Amino acid sequence: MSEFISINNNEDLVRDSHSKAILNTNLESLEAWKRRKEKSKRIETHEKEINTIRKELDEIKSMVEDVLRKISNG
């Protein structure tokens, strides 16, 4: 079983004596990190959607220009 050892008078950090990993025991900090990560993921998803819409709009614009060119050359 692992035992936790305090690190440099920082009550939020401990070292797992078995794995030697440093762990943050501050649950508020963990929740804040999760919220930031989720927000970042949503932003990335929105950026991808915006880029897809831009590409589709460019394709539509090109098709409209082709149709107008054909009509004017008629």
Secondary structure, DSSP 8 states (H G I E B T S, - for coil): ---EEEETTEEEEEEETTT--EEE--HHHHHHHHHHHHHHHHHHHHHHHHHHHHHHHHHHHHHHHHHHHHHHH-
